[in-house]
Amino acid sequence: MSKVSVLVVDDATFIRDLVKKGLRDHFPGVQIVEAVNGRKAQQLLGRQGIDLILCDWEMPEMSGLELLSWCREQDNLKTVPFIMVTSRGDKDNVVQAIQAGVSDFIGKPFSNEQLVTKVKKALQRAGKLQALMASAPPKMLSSGAYANDSLSALTAGKAEVLKPSAAPAPVVKAAAAFAAQPAAAKTAPASGRGQGQLRLPGGTMACVIKALSLKEALLVVKRTELLPQVLESAVLDLEQGEAAEIARLNGYLHAVVAFEPKPDSEWLQLTFRFVDSDPQKLDYISRLIARGTAQKHFSPGA
């Protein structure tokens, strides 16, 4: 039996590695191929068969939306599940993706559990989940790794071609939930000059931008039950300009230390490393630095 192949498309090496590790830990029989942008993915898809595509939205040369539209125009790719992995959860973006034929969404940042759940659902609908389980080493099957899967979860389904005029109900429902995610973040303190929102797999934290460079941002957050972890993926939302434009920067936490020199420090200092290589995002960061957006000083008591 041939292996189930998954294509991971993202211009950020860290994100690709995160996805690959999550897939291999839960689906040991999966075959993973990767591409650094939509253009490279397009070339790869022209050479070999793929059973599932996990693709970033914002990439240089060819975006995830452009790749999705191209895939749905190809006879051999019309029914291949296409999951958009993105920090873009705005209603307009969701509608665009649905009209282009997206199968599902995964919001950045994401946990391994979220990734695995989405992949299982996509492969189940495409009738590929059984093949993936069959290719797993026997010890994985006997260990109970898949013991919680019901018989219904193993039922092979036929993937449908997604058309702009009639997106399947599950996709519309998932899209509505995905589009609602940013609204939840608005319950946190409003962003202002030198402030933003840090989105982690476990929740959202308001933050102050203490320093900013092209490679990283130094953030200060108030300590809560949600403790950021080193190497945890995250998305930094910055609201700037008169139109309150939101810039979403993908990255990971390189360091987490106490901001105050005491063990029970109420504040934490985070080093957030950017992973985007999109020229537009780099240009945006450059403009933020030029405007002096990052605060020079920060006082927890302020």
C-alpha positions, -999 to +999 in steps of 0.1 A: +000+000+000+014+034-009+021+059+018-001+089+025+018+120+014+013+154+030+027+186+015+037+214+040+041+248+024+055+277+045+083+302+040+092+299+077+115+270+085+105+270+121+068+266+112+075+238+087+096+219+113+068+224+139+042+209+115+065+181+104+072+171+140+035+172+150+026+150+120+054+124+125+047+121+163+011+112+156+012+097+122+044+077+120+035+062+086+031+096+069+053+108+041+061+145+043+073+168+015+078+205+019+081+237-001+092+272+009+065+290-010+036+286-034+057+287-065+079+258-053+048+239-042+033+243-076+064+228-092+064+199-068+027+192-073+034+189-110+058+161-104+042+139-077+009+130-062-001+145-028-029+134-005-032+165+017-018+201+015-011+222+046-003+257+034+006+291+048-013+321+034+013+349+033+044+338+014+067+355-012+064+348-049+030+330-046+006+332-017-014+303-003-046+317-017-030+318-052-018+283-048-052+271-037-069+287-067-044+271-090-049+237-074-087+238-079-081+245-116-061+212-120-080+180-127-057+159-105-059+184-075-095+194-075-104+170-047-071+171-027-078+184+008-063+219+012-059+233+047-049+269+051-026+275+080-028+312+087-030+340+112-055+357+089-089+352+105-108+383+092-142+376+076-131+389+042-101+366+041-122+336+052-147+343+025-119+346-001-105+312+009-140+295+009-147+309-026-113+296-038-121+261-025-104+257+008-111+225+028-104+238+063-084+263+084-058+261+112-051+294+130-016+304+140-005+298+166-017+262+169-011+232+192-002+197+181-037+186+192-053+211+169-031+202+140-037+164+144-075+169+147-077+189+115-055+165+096-075+135+108-108+151+097-093+160+063-079+126+056-111+109+068-132+129+044-108+121+016-108+084+024-071+083+033-072+078+071-073+040+070-044+040+046-024+062+069-031+039+099-023+008+079+011+022+071+019+029+108+043+005+126+025-023+145+038-011+179+020+022+174-013+005+167-009-018+197+001+010+220-033+026+218-022+056+198-053+053+177-074+034+202-099+063+207-108+064+170-144+052+166-155+031+136-173+061+122-140+080+122-125+053+100-153+054+074-139+064+040-155+094+026-154+109-009-138+143-011-160+169-029-149+196-052-154+229-034-172+255-056-175+292-049-213+291-050-218+263-026-192+256+001-199+224+021-216+231+055-186+218+076-163+242+058-186+272+063-191+262+100-153+259+105-147+292+087-173+310+109-155+297+140-121+307+126-133+342+117-146+347+152-112+340+168-098+376+165-130+390+181-122+371+213-088+389+214-106+422+215-116+415+251-080+421+261-067+457+268-068+477+236-036+481+217-019+515+215+015+529+207+041+504+215+016+477+225+001+446+209-014+412+214+006+380+217-014+350+206-002+316+220-018+282+215-033+284+249-047+320+248-040+357+242-018+381+262-016+419+260+020+430+257+042+460+256+068+463+228+100+472+247+123+470+217+120+460+180+144+450+153+141+432+120+148+398+136+129+400+170+108+419+194+114+423+231+080+420+248+068+426+284+037+408+296+019+405+329+023+371+345-009+350+345-019+314+346-010+312+309+028+308+311+046+313+278+071+285+269+104+287+252+102+276+215+064+279+216+050+292+183+031+325+186+016+354+165+023+390+174-006+413+165+004+450+161-023+476+156-009+507+138-020+538+118-051+558+117-070+530+101-060+507+130-044+482+105-034+449+121+000+435+112+003+398+122+039+386+126+046+349+130+074+337+152+083+318+183+095+325+219+133+324+220+136+334+257+113+339+287+127+356+318+115+375+348+113+413+341+119+421+378+149+407+398+128+386+421+114+350+419+077+362+421+081+388+395+046+400+383+060+408+348+078+386+322+101+396+295+098+376+263+122+375+233+099+369+203+118+358+171+102+365+137+101+336+112+084+354+083+106+360+052+078+378+033+093+411+020+061+429+028+063+420+064+100+429+067+092+462+051+064+468+076+087+461+105+112+485+090+086+512+089+076+506+125+112+509+136+116+541+116+085+556+132+099+549+166+069+527+175+088+506+201+088+522+235+122+533+249+112+527+285+087+506+304+075+508+340+053+479+353+036+503+376+026+527+349 
